[in-house]
Amino acid sequence: MATLDVQPLPDLPSDAAALFHREFLPQARTRLAHGEAVLTLLFAAADHTHRAWRVAAVQGLAREHTPARVNALAGGNAAAIAAGLAYLEAAEGVTGQYLPLDDAGAGPVV
């Protein structure tokens, strides 16, 4: 599974979206056009004001590059990111998703 580290981005959502579309979106499109079958974008944690543009970007990439799978993870420590990547690798039908992570973990399911 390929990843694209989408960092750093500005704090202001409009500035972050503009930088993403200028710098990172072309990189993602190039990788997908050259045969990446699964691409996961890795965003830093951000507050709710960044959610809409991030979801739109991930969903747009997923639609434009079907049958490739495109998803995104946001935030989390190394263990949370590794778990998110493992989940996405095993979930072959999941695409176009934006998954915020945390460092606490859900704990065991009872």
N, C-alpha and C positions, 0 to 999 in steps of 0.2 A: 504494500500500500504506500503510495506516494503522499507526502505532505508538503504544504507550502506555508511557511512561517510568515504570517501577515502582521509584522511588527517592525518597528514601532509605528503607532498611529497617533494623531493628535487627540486631545481630550474632547474638543468640540465636535459633535456628531457630523455636522456638515463638512468640516475640514477633514475629518477621518474618512468619510465617504468619498470625498474628492480625491484624496491621496490613494485610497484603495483602487478607485476606478482608473486613476492615472498610472499607478506603479504596479499594483499586484494583479489586477484583472487581466492585463495583457499576458503576464507570466502564466497565470492559470489557463487561459485560452490556448496559449502556445503548447503547454504541456499536454492538454487534452487533445489538441489537434494532432499531436505527434504520438498518440496512442496510449496515454495513461488511461487505464481502465477504472482506476479508483483514485480519487484525489480528495484529501482532507485538508481544509484550510484551518490553520491554527491561529486564533485570535487571542490577544491578551484579554483579561477580564475587563468588562466595562459595565456601566450602569444601564438602566432600561432605555435610555435615550438613544442607544446605539443599535438596539435590537431590530428595528424595522429595516434599516438599510442593509444590515448584515443578512437578515433572512431573505430579503429581496435579491441580494447578490448571489447567495448560495442557490436559491431556487432557480434563478435565471440561468446560472451556469449549468445546473443539473438538467434543465429542460433543453437548453441549446446543444448539449453534448451527449444526449442519450445515444447509446446505452451505457456510456460511462457513468459511474456513480460519483457524485460530488456532495460532500457534507462539510460541516464545520464544527470545531470544538472551540470553546472560549473559556479562558482562565484555567484554574486548576494547577496543582503541582505536578511533578514528573510522574508520580504514581497514578494520579487521576487521568492525566493525558494518555498514559500507556493503557489504562483500562478502557478509556473511551475509544482509542484506536483498535484495541482488541475486539471490542463490541462491534464496531463498524465493519471490521474485516469479516467477522462471522455472520453479520446480518446482511446477506447478499441482496435483499430487496429494499434496503434503506438507502434513499438518496434525497437530496434537497433539504436536509435537516440541519438545523442550527442547535447545538447542544451545549448550553452553559454547564460548566463543571464546578465542583467545589472540592476543597481539600479534606472535608470531614468524612466523606463516604457515607453510604446509606446504612451500613452495618448489615448484619445477617438478617435474612428474611425469615420470619417465624411463622 
